[in-house]
Amino acid sequence: MRSSARFPNGVPVGGGEYLPPADFLLMAGFLTYEVPLAPTRARAAAESILRAVLSAATAGGFPSSDVLDTLMSKKEKSARVLELAEDAARAIGDTEAFLRLLQTTGVSMEGDL
């Protein structure tokens, strides 16, 4: 996935840190499925992001959104999960397209996650 000029390092996650879109997708899955003690607001925001990303990836031609979601829900950590996440992010487009998608969720990176 190519990065844009505005966000050459990926998706900004605060504190000057950035994640590649695929890693951000995996983070949303992690918060959704693996952190039951996380604040309800954070888990709901992560799930909103996860659903939006998987839906957009499917619309972009990624055929395995259900498989990726199932593997994340089973807390699988493997090369296959990473590869699927990368393919899903690639189906959405570049980093700018991923960021535009995140904006449609209404989730605030500072306040919700």
ABEGO torsion letter per residue (X at the ends): XBBBAABAAEBBAEGGBBBBAAAAAAAAAAAAAABAABBAAAAAAAAAAAAAAAAAAAAAGBAAAAAAAAAAAAGBBBAAAAAAAAAAAAAAEBAAAAAAAAAAAGBBAAAAX
